[in-house]
Every structure is written in C-alpha cells, then in structure tokens.
Amino acid sequence: MRQGQLRPIHPVDEEEDSEQVDWPRLVSAWSLAILAVIAVAAAVYFAREPLIPVVTAFVVGVMLSPAARALEERSVPRLLAAVLLVIGAALVIGIVAALIASPLADLAGRIPQFGAKLQGFHGLLDRWRHFEISIGINPSTARPPIPLPSLEWVPTTLGFLTPPVTGFVYFLVVLLLFISWWPDLRRGLVMTFASRDSRLTVLRILNKVEASLAAYLLTVACINLCVGAAAGVIAAGTGLPFPFGFGALAATLNFIPIVGPILMVVVFALVGIITAPTLGAGLVPAALFMLVVFLEGQFITPTIIGRRLEINNLAVILSLLFWTWMWGPMGAFLSSPLLIVGLILKEHVRPNGSG
C-alpha cells in the first residue's frame, strides 16, 4: 500500500465520530414530543365533560374487576356480576350522599347564625381603625359593617359539587359495560401484538394495573372508613349535629389527597363556631380532627400504602395538582389511580430507566 493512498482509521477517530450528536434532529424530536404533549393535554382538558365519566368508570371498573372475577368463579354469570356490582356502587354512593346532605343542609341553615357571631369582631375592627388614625392613616369613607352572609351561593355551590344526573347515569352505564366486557377487552389488547414477548409484557401490565388499583381501593377505603369513624366520634363527643353525616363526609373527602382533609377541617371549624357557645369551644372539633388527619397522613397511610404500592409523596402532590387543574374535584379523586397506572407503564415499558 502506497503512502498517502489510504489513511488508517485510528480508534480516536472512531470515538470522535460516535460522540458527534445530530443536534438539529435531536431538537426537532424534542420539539415534536413537547408539541404532542401539549396537544394531548389540551384535548384532555377541553374534552373533560365526556371523558370524566368514562375515565372514572374505567378506573372503578378495573378496581372492581377482581370482585367480578370472584363472583364469576362462583358460577355467577359475568353480566349478572356486573349488574350486582354496579347496583352496589350506586347504593353506596346514594347512601353516602344522603348522609352528607344532612350536615350540609344544617350548615346552610345556620349561616345567618355564623354571620351574627361575626358581629362580635366589630370591636376589634374599631380598635384597628383607631390604630390607623393614630399612625396617620385616615379612612376617607366609613367602612360598612360586616354583612350577614346570604344564601344565594347555596344553589350554585350545590350545583358545582353535585354531578348532573345524566352524567351519573352515563357513568353507571359505562361502568356496567366495562365490567361486563373487561375479559374480552383484556384478551383483545393482548392479542393486538404479534410477538409472544410483547403479549406477555402487555399481560403483565394489565395484571399489575388490576391488582394495584384493587389493592389501592381496598386499602384507601379501609383507611378512610377509620377516618370517617373518628370524625363521627369527634362530632358526637363535641355535641355537633349529625355525627354519621360528618363521618360520611370525612370518609368521602379523604379520598382526595391533601385537599379533602383540609376541607373537612374547615367544615368542622365552621359548624363548631356556629354551634358552640364560645370561639375556643367551637374550634375543638377542628383541632381534634387535625390531630387525626396528622396521624393518618404522617404515619398510617405512608406505612401501609408505601409498603404495598411504593408511591412517592412528591409524585402524589404533582399528580394531584395536575389533575385537579385539568378536571377539578373528579381529577383530584382520580389523581392517585392515574399515577399508579403511569408508574406501572413506566416500570414495564422502560424498566430501570433504560431504553
């Protein structure tokens, strides 16, 4: 070989070529991925009205699928098992709603009393005005007294918190169909893929999602029932009306991470201030429930759910913020189950962060 005709490839040259990055192509790929995420998020947000009942039915249906399978193993037809589970879910929701309606209606009726108790703060406001004048701040206009709260907000609030009847019926119908067809859907999803390894991966994902969501529902339901029982005991022990209603409301709101217990503390404080003779006595139920929530949130739930499902607290908070922003209260309820599904997909699609 003559000198200069062919240049031998040095290992260093190979390393330099392999380290070269096609930055335009990389930036283009990331830009397309970000645009796709934005487009999907916008579609999910603007289609929330039809999507919320469907996604809720799918999540609840997957949670209840082990119960349907257990009934099917006891010679109960799948359709009959689905009907029984849907009727049971509707009865539970109806009973809880009936129990919650009593304390909420009582609270709405006592709003004028709360406004009357606020009049006791006029002395504090007068002292604040004298302090402003003493430091040279002279109010130009007289401040109006604290108005009595009106009840005009009650229908709007109830309309916001209570889902439309058509949406609830839509949810029940989709739930019935989903539980009935879930075995066929599983089989269809698995058989969509051609290779055996892909089918096994999809089957493992579906089994893990089903088992994890069922375990989450059972675990959280037991914890929330205990929290509701503690709230009922606190309400009965401090003389609040409708202790069963307070227990049902606390158990229901506790399905919403972080936000639910805070709302329940506010409800306890409002009802306590209205019904108790003094402000200090009125805040006792809220303080006791805050202690229960602290023990449950810091020790009980992390110990039980952390061992069984291994959910990171930061991921729970971020998922709660995102889905509450997207879908409101129902998004807050669905945030943890959707997070579980996402973590399972990440674990099987990209195991150990590879790929």
C-alpha positions as a Markdown table, in Angstrom:
| # | Residue | x | y | z |
|---|---|---|---|---|
| 1 | Met | 0.0 | 0.0 | 0.0 |
| 2 | Arg | 1.5 | 3.3 | -1.0 |
| 3 | Gln | 1.8 | 6.0 | 1.5 |
| 4 | Gly | -0.9 | 8.6 | 1.4 |
| 5 | Gln | -3.3 | 6.5 | -0.6 |
| 6 | Leu | -5.4 | 5.2 | 2.3 |
| 7 | Arg | -5.4 | 6.7 | 5.8 |
| 8 | Pro | -5.8 | 4.1 | 8.5 |
| 9 | Ile | -8.7 | 4.8 | 10.9 |
| 10 | His | -7.5 | 5.5 | 14.3 |
| 11 | Pro | -9.6 | 4.4 | 17.4 |
| 12 | Val | -9.7 | 8.0 | 18.5 |
| 13 | Asp | -11.3 | 9.0 | 15.2 |
| 14 | Glu | -14.0 | 6.3 | 15.8 |
| 15 | Glu | -14.7 | 7.7 | 19.3 |
| 16 | Glu | -15.0 | 11.2 | 17.9 |
| 17 | Asp | -17.4 | 10.2 | 15.2 |
| 18 | Ser | -19.5 | 8.2 | 17.7 |
| 19 | Glu | -19.7 | 11.2 | 20.1 |
| 20 | Gln | -21.0 | 13.6 | 17.4 |
| 21 | Val | -24.6 | 14.5 | 18.0 |
| 22 | Asp | -27.1 | 15.5 | 15.4 |
| 23 | Trp | -28.4 | 18.5 | 17.3 |
| 24 | Pro | -30.9 | 19.7 | 14.7 |
| 25 | Arg | -32.5 | 16.2 | 14.6 |
| 26 | Leu | -32.5 | 16.0 | 18.4 |
| 27 | Val | -34.0 | 19.4 | 18.8 |
| 28 | Ser | -36.7 | 18.6 | 16.2 |
| 29 | Ala | -37.5 | 15.3 | 18.0 |
| 30 | Trp | -37.9 | 17.0 | 21.4 |
| 31 | Ser | -39.9 | 19.8 | 19.9 |
| 32 | Leu | -42.3 | 17.3 | 18.3 |
| 33 | Ala | -42.6 | 15.5 | 21.6 |
| 34 | Ile | -43.4 | 18.7 | 23.5 |
| 35 | Leu | -46.0 | 19.7 | 20.9 |
| 36 | Ala | -47.6 | 16.3 | 21.1 |
| 37 | Val | -47.8 | 16.5 | 24.9 |
| 38 | Ile | -49.3 | 20.0 | 24.7 |
| 39 | Ala | -51.9 | 18.8 | 22.1 |
| 40 | Val | -52.9 | 15.8 | 24.2 |
| 41 | Ala | -53.2 | 17.9 | 27.4 |
| 42 | Ala | -55.4 | 20.4 | 25.5 |
| 43 | Ala | -57.6 | 17.7 | 24.1 |
| 44 | Val | -57.9 | 16.1 | 27.6 |
| 45 | Tyr | -58.8 | 19.5 | 29.1 |
| 46 | Phe | -61.4 | 20.6 | 26.5 |
| 47 | Ala | -63.0 | 17.1 | 26.3 |
| 48 | Arg | -63.3 | 16.8 | 30.1 |
| 49 | Glu | -67.1 | 16.7 | 30.1 |
| 50 | Pro | -67.4 | 13.3 | 28.2 |
| 51 | Leu | -64.0 | 12.0 | 29.4 |
| 52 | Ile | -64.5 | 12.3 | 33.2 |
| 53 | Pro | -67.4 | 9.8 | 33.4 |
| 54 | Val | -65.7 | 7.4 | 31.0 |
| 55 | Val | -62.3 | 7.5 | 32.7 |
| 56 | Thr | -63.9 | 7.3 | 36.2 |
| 57 | Ala | -65.9 | 4.2 | 35.0 |
| 58 | Phe | -62.7 | 2.6 | 33.6 |
| 59 | Val | -60.8 | 3.2 | 36.8 |
| 60 | Val | -63.6 | 2.0 | 39.1 |
| 61 | Gly | -64.2 | -0.9 | 36.8 |
| 62 | Val | -60.6 | -2.1 | 36.9 |
| 63 | Met | -60.8 | -1.8 | 40.7 |
| 64 | Leu | -63.9 | -3.9 | 40.9 |
| 65 | Ser | -62.8 | -6.5 | 38.3 |
| 66 | Pro | -61.3 | -8.9 | 40.9 |
| 67 | Ala | -64.7 | -8.9 | 42.7 |
| 68 | Ala | -66.4 | -9.6 | 39.4 |
| 69 | Arg | -64.0 | -12.5 | 38.7 |
| 70 | Ala | -64.6 | -13.9 | 42.2 |
| 71 | Leu | -68.3 | -13.9 | 41.6 |
| 72 | Glu | -67.8 | -15.5 | 38.2 |
| 73 | Glu | -65.7 | -18.3 | 39.8 |
| 74 | Arg | -68.7 | -19.0 | 42.0 |
| 75 | Ser | -70.9 | -19.7 | 38.9 |
| 76 | Val | -72.4 | -16.2 | 38.7 |
| 77 | Pro | -72.6 | -15.0 | 35.1 |
| 78 | Arg | -70.4 | -12.1 | 34.2 |
| 79 | Leu | -73.3 | -9.8 | 33.2 |
| 80 | Leu | -75.1 | -10.6 | 36.5 |
| 81 | Ala | -72.0 | -10.0 | 38.5 |
| 82 | Ala | -71.5 | -6.6 | 36.7 |
| 83 | Val | -75.1 | -5.7 | 37.5 |
| 84 | Leu | -74.7 | -6.6 | 41.1 |
| 85 | Leu | -71.5 | -4.6 | 41.5 |
| 86 | Val | -73.0 | -1.5 | 39.7 |
| 87 | Ile | -76.1 | -1.6 | 41.9 |
| 88 | Gly | -73.9 | -1.9 | 45.0 |
| 89 | Ala | -71.7 | 1.0 | 43.9 |
| 90 | Ala | -74.8 | 3.1 | 43.2 |
| 91 | Leu | -76.3 | 2.3 | 46.6 |
| 92 | Val | -73.1 | 3.1 | 48.4 |
| 93 | Ile | -72.9 | 6.5 | 46.5 |
| 94 | Gly | -76.6 | 7.2 | 47.3 |
| 95 | Ile | -76.3 | 6.4 | 51.0 |
| 96 | Val | -73.1 | 8.5 | 51.3 |
| 97 | Ala | -74.8 | 11.4 | 49.5 |
| 98 | Ala | -77.9 | 11.1 | 51.8 |
| 99 | Leu | -75.7 | 11.1 | 54.9 |
| 100 | Ile | -73.7 | 14.1 | 53.7 |
| 101 | Ala | -76.8 | 16.1 | 52.7 |
| 102 | Ser | -77.9 | 16.4 | 56.3 |
| 103 | Pro | -74.9 | 18.2 | 57.8 |
| 104 | Leu | -74.6 | 20.4 | 54.6 |
| 105 | Ala | -78.2 | 21.4 | 54.8 |
| 106 | Asp | -77.9 | 22.1 | 58.5 |
| 107 | Leu | -74.8 | 24.1 | 57.9 |
| 108 | Ala | -76.6 | 26.2 | 55.2 |
| 109 | Gly | -79.5 | 26.8 | 57.6 |
| 110 | Arg | -77.1 | 28.0 | 60.3 |
| 111 | Ile | -75.2 | 30.5 | 58.1 |
| 112 | Pro | -77.2 | 33.5 | 59.5 |
| 113 | Gln | -76.0 | 32.5 | 63.0 |
| 114 | Phe | -72.5 | 32.4 | 61.8 |
| 115 | Gly | -72.9 | 36.0 | 60.4 |
| 116 | Ala | -74.4 | 37.1 | 63.7 |
| 117 | Lys | -71.3 | 35.7 | 65.6 |
| 118 | Leu | -69.1 | 37.6 | 63.2 |
| 119 | Gln | -70.6 | 40.8 | 64.5 |
| 120 | Gly | -68.5 | 40.2 | 67.7 |
| 121 | Phe | -65.5 | 41.2 | 65.7 |
| 122 | His | -66.7 | 44.8 | 65.3 |
| 123 | Gly | -64.8 | 45.8 | 68.5 |
| 124 | Leu | -61.6 | 44.5 | 67.0 |
| 125 | Leu | -62.3 | 46.4 | 63.8 |
| 126 | Asp | -62.9 | 49.6 | 65.7 |
| 127 | Arg | -59.7 | 49.3 | 67.5 |
| 128 | Trp | -57.9 | 48.7 | 64.2 |
| 129 | Arg | -59.5 | 51.9 | 62.8 |
| 130 | His | -58.3 | 53.9 | 65.8 |
| 131 | Phe | -54.8 | 52.5 | 65.3 |
| 132 | Glu | -54.9 | 53.6 | 61.6 |
| 133 | Ile | -55.9 | 57.1 | 62.6 |
| 134 | Ser | -53.2 | 57.3 | 65.3 |
| 135 | Ile | -50.4 | 56.5 | 62.7 |
| 136 | Gly | -51.8 | 59.0 | 60.2 |
| 137 | Ile | -54.0 | 56.8 | 58.1 |
| 138 | Asn | -57.4 | 58.4 | 58.0 |
| 139 | Pro | -60.0 | 56.4 | 56.1 |
| 140 | Ser | -61.8 | 58.6 | 53.6 |
| 141 | Thr | -65.1 | 56.7 | 53.8 |
| 142 | Ala | -66.7 | 54.8 | 56.5 |
| 143 | Arg | -66.3 | 51.1 | 56.3 |
| 144 | Pro | -69.6 | 49.2 | 56.1 |
| 145 | Pro | -70.4 | 46.7 | 58.9 |
| 146 | Ile | -69.8 | 43.0 | 58.3 |
| 147 | Pro | -72.8 | 41.9 | 56.2 |
| 148 | Leu | -74.7 | 38.8 | 57.0 |
| 149 | Pro | -73.9 | 36.1 | 54.5 |
| 150 | Ser | -76.7 | 35.4 | 52.1 |
| 151 | Leu | -77.9 | 32.1 | 50.9 |
| 152 | Glu | -77.7 | 33.0 | 47.2 |
| 153 | Trp | -74.5 | 30.9 | 46.8 |
| 154 | Val | -76.0 | 27.7 | 48.0 |
| 155 | Pro | -77.7 | 26.6 | 44.7 |
| 156 | Thr | -74.5 | 27.4 | 42.8 |
| 157 | Thr | -72.3 | 25.5 | 45.2 |
| 158 | Leu | -74.6 | 22.5 | 45.3 |
| 159 | Gly | -74.8 | 22.5 | 41.5 |
| 160 | Phe | -71.0 | 22.6 | 41.3 |
| 161 | Leu | -70.5 | 19.8 | 43.9 |
| 162 | Thr | -73.3 | 17.6 | 42.8 |
| 163 | Pro | -72.7 | 15.9 | 39.4 |
| 164 | Pro | -75.5 | 16.1 | 36.9 |
| 165 | Val | -78.0 | 13.2 | 36.9 |
| 166 | Thr | -77.2 | 12.5 | 33.3 |
| 167 | Gly | -73.5 | 12.3 | 34.0 |
| 168 | Phe | -74.1 | 9.9 | 36.9 |
| 169 | Val | -76.3 | 7.7 | 34.8 |
| 170 | Tyr | -73.7 | 7.8 | 32.0 |
| 171 | Phe | -71.0 | 6.7 | 34.5 |
| 172 | Leu | -73.1 | 3.8 | 35.7 |
| 173 | Val | -73.9 | 2.6 | 32.1 |
| 174 | Val | -70.2 | 2.8 | 31.1 |
| 175 | Leu | -69.2 | 1.0 | 34.3 |
| 176 | Leu | -71.7 | -1.8 | 33.7 |
| 177 | Leu | -70.4 | -2.3 | 30.1 |
| 178 | Phe | -66.8 | -2.1 | 31.1 |
| 179 | Ile | -67.1 | -4.7 | 33.9 |
| 180 | Ser | -69.1 | -7.0 | 31.5 |
| 181 | Trp | -66.6 | -6.7 | 28.7 |
| 182 | Trp | -63.4 | -6.4 | 30.6 |
| 183 | Pro | -62.2 | -10.0 | 30.0 |
| 184 | Asp | -62.8 | -9.6 | 26.2 |
| 185 | Leu | -61.0 | -6.2 | 26.3 |
| 186 | Arg | -58.0 | -7.7 | 28.1 |
| 187 | Arg | -57.9 | -10.5 | 25.5 |
| 188 | Gly | -58.2 | -8.1 | 22.6 |
| 189 | Leu | -55.4 | -5.9 | 24.0 |
| 190 | Val | -53.1 | -8.8 | 24.4 |
| 191 | Met | -53.8 | -10.3 | 21.0 |
| 192 | Thr | -53.2 | -6.9 | 19.3 |
| 193 | Phe | -49.4 | -7.6 | 19.5 |
| 194 | Ala | -47.8 | -10.1 | 17.2 |
| 195 | Ser | -44.8 | -11.3 | 19.2 |
| 196 | Arg | -45.0 | -13.5 | 22.2 |
| 197 | Asp | -42.8 | -11.3 | 24.3 |
| 198 | Ser | -45.0 | -8.2 | 23.6 |
| 199 | Arg | -48.1 | -10.2 | 24.6 |
| 200 | Leu | -46.5 | -11.3 | 27.8 |
| 201 | Thr | -45.5 | -7.7 | 28.6 |
| 202 | Val | -49.0 | -6.4 | 28.0 |
| 203 | Leu | -50.5 | -9.2 | 30.1 |
| 204 | Arg | -48.1 | -8.4 | 32.9 |
| 205 | Ile | -49.0 | -4.7 | 32.7 |
| 206 | Leu | -52.8 | -5.4 | 32.8 |
| 207 | Asn | -52.4 | -7.8 | 35.7 |
| 208 | Lys | -50.3 | -5.3 | 37.6 |
| 209 | Val | -52.7 | -2.4 | 37.0 |
| 210 | Glu | -55.7 | -4.5 | 38.0 |
| 211 | Ala | -54.0 | -5.8 | 41.2 |
| 212 | Ser | -52.6 | -2.4 | 42.2 |
| 213 | Leu | -55.8 | -0.5 | 41.7 |
| 214 | Ala | -57.8 | -3.1 | 43.5 |
| 215 | Ala | -55.3 | -3.0 | 46.4 |
| 216 | Tyr | -55.4 | 0.8 | 46.4 |
| 217 | Leu | -59.2 | 0.9 | 46.6 |
| 218 | Leu | -59.3 | -1.7 | 49.4 |
| 219 | Thr | -56.5 | -0.1 | 51.4 |
| 220 | Val | -57.7 | 3.5 | 51.0 |
| 221 | Ala | -61.3 | 2.6 | 51.6 |
| 222 | Cys | -60.4 | 0.9 | 54.9 |
| 223 | Ile | -58.3 | 3.9 | 56.0 |
| 224 | Asn | -60.9 | 6.4 | 55.0 |
| 225 | Leu | -63.6 | 4.4 | 56.9 |
| 226 | Cys | -61.5 | 4.6 | 60.0 |
| 227 | Val | -61.0 | 8.4 | 59.5 |
| 228 | Gly | -64.8 | 8.7 | 59.0 |
| 229 | Ala | -65.4 | 6.8 | 62.2 |
| 230 | Ala | -63.0 | 9.0 | 64.1 |
| 231 | Ala | -64.8 | 12.1 | 62.6 |
| 232 | Gly | -68.2 | 10.8 | 63.7 |
| 233 | Val | -66.9 | 10.1 | 67.2 |
| 234 | Ile | -65.4 | 13.7 | 67.4 |
| 235 | Ala | -68.7 | 15.1 | 66.2 |
| 236 | Ala | -70.7 | 13.1 | 68.7 |
| 237 | Gly | -68.3 | 13.8 | 71.6 |
| 238 | Thr | -68.3 | 17.6 | 71.0 |
| 239 | Gly | -72.0 | 17.9 | 70.6 |
| 240 | Leu | -72.1 | 18.5 | 66.8 |
| 241 | Pro | -75.3 | 17.5 | 65.0 |
| 242 | Phe | -75.5 | 14.6 | 62.5 |
| 243 | Pro | -72.3 | 12.7 | 63.6 |
| 244 | Phe | -73.0 | 10.0 | 60.9 |
| 245 | Gly | -73.1 | 12.7 | 58.3 |
| 246 | Phe | -69.8 | 14.1 | 59.4 |
| 247 | Gly | -68.3 | 10.7 | 59.4 |
| 248 | Ala | -69.5 | 10.0 | 55.8 |
| 249 | Leu | -68.3 | 13.4 | 54.7 |
| 250 | Ala | -64.9 | 12.9 | 56.2 |
| 251 | Ala | -64.5 | 9.4 | 54.7 |
| 252 | Thr | -65.5 | 10.7 | 51.3 |
| 253 | Leu | -63.3 | 13.8 | 51.3 |
| 254 | Asn | -60.4 | 11.8 | 52.4 |
| 255 | Phe | -60.3 | 10.1 | 49.0 |
| 256 | Ile | -59.0 | 13.4 | 47.7 |
| 257 | Pro | -55.4 | 13.6 | 48.9 |
| 258 | Ile | -54.4 | 16.7 | 50.9 |
| 259 | Val | -57.3 | 18.9 | 49.8 |
| 260 | Gly | -60.0 | 16.7 | 51.2 |
| 261 | Pro | -58.8 | 16.7 | 54.8 |
| 262 | Ile | -58.3 | 20.4 | 54.7 |
| 263 | Leu | -61.9 | 21.0 | 53.5 |
| 264 | Met | -63.1 | 18.7 | 56.3 |
| 265 | Val | -61.2 | 20.7 | 58.9 |
| 266 | Val | -62.8 | 23.9 | 57.6 |
| 267 | Val | -66.3 | 22.3 | 57.8 |
| 268 | Phe | -65.6 | 21.2 | 61.4 |
| 269 | Ala | -64.4 | 24.7 | 62.3 |
| 270 | Leu | -67.5 | 26.4 | 60.7 |
| 271 | Val | -70.0 | 24.1 | 62.3 |
| 272 | Gly | -68.2 | 24.2 | 65.6 |
| 273 | Ile | -68.1 | 28.0 | 65.7 |
| 274 | Ile | -71.8 | 28.1 | 64.9 |
| 275 | Thr | -73.0 | 25.6 | 67.4 |
| 276 | Ala | -70.5 | 26.2 | 70.3 |
| 277 | Pro | -71.1 | 28.9 | 72.9 |
| 278 | Thr | -67.6 | 30.3 | 72.6 |
| 279 | Leu | -65.0 | 30.5 | 69.9 |
| 280 | Gly | -62.5 | 28.3 | 71.7 |
| 281 | Ala | -65.0 | 25.5 | 72.2 |
| 282 | Gly | -66.1 | 25.8 | 68.6 |
| 283 | Leu | -62.5 | 25.1 | 67.3 |
| 284 | Val | -62.1 | 22.0 | 69.4 |
| 285 | Pro | -63.7 | 19.6 | 66.8 |
| 286 | Ala | -61.4 | 21.0 | 64.1 |
| 287 | Ala | -58.3 | 20.7 | 66.3 |
| 288 | Leu | -59.2 | 17.1 | 67.2 |
| 289 | Phe | -59.8 | 16.2 | 63.5 |
| 290 | Met | -56.5 | 17.9 | 62.6 |
| 291 | Leu | -54.8 | 15.5 | 65.1 |
| 292 | Val | -56.5 | 12.5 | 63.5 |
| 293 | Val | -55.5 | 13.7 | 60.0 |
| 294 | Phe | -51.9 | 14.3 | 61.1 |
| 295 | Leu | -51.6 | 10.8 | 62.5 |
| 296 | Glu | -53.2 | 9.3 | 59.4 |
| 297 | Gly | -51.2 | 11.3 | 56.9 |
| 298 | Gln | -47.8 | 11.1 | 58.5 |
| 299 | Phe | -47.8 | 7.6 | 59.9 |
| 300 | Ile | -50.7 | 5.3 | 59.0 |
| 301 | Thr | -51.1 | 5.9 | 55.2 |
| 302 | Pro | -47.4 | 6.2 | 54.3 |
| 303 | Thr | -46.7 | 3.0 | 56.2 |
| 304 | Ile | -49.5 | 0.9 | 54.6 |
| 305 | Ile | -49.6 | 2.3 | 51.1 |
| 306 | Gly | -45.9 | 2.9 | 50.9 |
| 307 | Arg | -45.2 | -0.7 | 51.6 |
| 308 | Arg | -47.8 | -2.1 | 49.2 |
| 309 | Leu | -47.7 | 0.4 | 46.3 |
| 310 | Glu | -44.5 | 2.4 | 46.8 |
| 311 | Ile | -45.9 | 5.8 | 45.7 |
| 312 | Asn | -43.6 | 8.8 | 46.1 |
| 313 | Asn | -45.2 | 11.7 | 48.1 |
| 314 | Leu | -43.9 | 14.3 | 45.6 |
| 315 | Ala | -45.3 | 12.4 | 42.7 |
| 316 | Val | -48.7 | 12.3 | 44.5 |
| 317 | Ile | -48.7 | 16.0 | 45.1 |
| 318 | Leu | -47.7 | 16.8 | 41.5 |
| 319 | Ser | -50.3 | 14.4 | 40.1 |
| 320 | Leu | -52.9 | 16.0 | 42.4 |
| 321 | Leu | -52.1 | 19.5 | 41.2 |
| 322 | Phe | -52.1 | 18.5 | 37.6 |
| 323 | Trp | -55.3 | 16.5 | 37.5 |
| 324 | Thr | -57.1 | 19.0 | 39.8 |
| 325 | Trp | -56.2 | 21.7 | 37.4 |
| 326 | Met | -57.3 | 19.6 | 34.4 |
| 327 | Trp | -60.6 | 18.1 | 35.7 |
| 328 | Gly | -61.4 | 19.7 | 39.0 |
| 329 | Pro | -62.7 | 17.7 | 42.0 |
| 330 | Met | -63.0 | 14.5 | 40.0 |
| 331 | Gly | -59.5 | 14.9 | 38.7 |
| 332 | Ala | -58.3 | 15.1 | 42.3 |
| 333 | Phe | -60.1 | 11.9 | 43.1 |
| 334 | Leu | -58.6 | 10.2 | 40.0 |
| 335 | Ser | -55.0 | 11.6 | 40.5 |
| 336 | Ser | -53.7 | 8.7 | 42.6 |
| 337 | Pro | -55.1 | 5.9 | 40.5 |
| 338 | Leu | -53.9 | 7.5 | 37.3 |
| 339 | Leu | -50.5 | 8.0 | 38.9 |
| 340 | Ile | -50.4 | 4.3 | 39.8 |
| 341 | Val | -51.2 | 3.4 | 36.2 |
| 342 | Gly | -48.5 | 5.7 | 34.9 |
| 343 | Leu | -45.8 | 4.3 | 37.2 |
| 344 | Ile | -46.7 | 0.7 | 36.2 |
| 345 | Leu | -46.4 | 1.7 | 32.5 |
| 346 | Lys | -43.1 | 3.3 | 33.1 |
| 347 | Glu | -41.8 | 0.3 | 35.1 |
| 348 | His | -42.6 | -2.2 | 32.3 |
| 349 | Val | -42.1 | 0.0 | 29.2 |
| 350 | Arg | -38.8 | 1.4 | 30.3 |
| 351 | Pro | -37.5 | -0.9 | 33.1 |
| 352 | Asn | -34.8 | 0.5 | 35.3 |
| 353 | Gly | -34.8 | 3.7 | 33.3 |
| 354 | Ser | -33.2 | 2.1 | 30.2 |
| 355 | Gly | -34.3 | 2.2 | 26.7 |
